[in-house]
Amino acid sequence: MLTSSAAGVYVICPTPFESDGRVDVASTDRMVEAYLKAGATGLTILGIMGEAPKLAADEALAFTRQVIATVAGRVPVIVGVSAAGFAAMSGLSSKVMDAGAAGVMIAPPSTLKTDDQIVSYYADAVEAIGPDVPWVIQDYPLTTNVVMTPKVIMRIIEQSPSCVMLKHEDWPGLDKITALRRASDAGQVRRVSILCGNGGMFLPFEMERGADGAMTGYAYPEMLVGVVDFINQGKRAEAHDLFDRHLPLVRYETQPGVGLAVRKYVLKRRGIIASDTLRKPGPKLSPETIADIEWLMQRIERS
């Protein structure tokens, strides 16, 4: 089971598709093994970058079961169960936990506008999934349009003992990490794991502010692992040097709308998945964009 001591790099997995749009079973196994070889301490599936809304319910469950079976207990697997209604959330959560998931991740719906609405929503979500299921707050206001202050996050943590992690994706958000860590250090709130997203765009600084690692899906996950390890070893210069080598591609990957297409293209070029297909609706990369990506990859791999 997922706990508040979780740390390292939980790679956000895309859902590999064949060129005709079917879920690619062989690429799924290869992707899982590649991420574990890169040093992942966990995997997260059916997130925003996993095209979860484009999967039928039976596909989502089959994909979850396959990933968990391939992992075979080597690392924890977190499953995104965000849904428009609590019945769907409850049903999926129950099934993935029965399949062997370590915990679930829940993003707030964009309809929430006030602090009290946010706190109440998560109370209802915990009731839906059950109080014994470890779960992750996904704080991604750039996509959800829901702004959670440190005080709101602290209220959610305190009302739900089964909340064990914050997936931090606010931008700018470094001071939010600092505020939460100061509060937990002072005994004002229970300490939970903080793993950071946003493609790793601010990872070295997030680690230095007290984050426990990354939960994102950059196409070179070994960079994420290396940065986290260097920071934990007190090797700040080495961490930033490694990060800076990859920063141009990290930045290119974080472009809204096209980022997943870029990531899948790189994963295909690296032999990790067979096709860079996105399910419709989704962007297609222009020849010019592909040329940019190829240039960025060449710079990384020759340095």
Beta strands, then each sheet from edge to edge (+ up, - down):
strand 1: 8-12
strand 2: 42-45
strand 3: 77-80
strand 4: 103-106
strand 5: 135-139
strand 6: 163-168
strand 7: 193-196
strand 8: 213-214
sheet 1: 1+ 2+ 3+ 4+ 5+ 6+ 7+ 8+ 1+
end
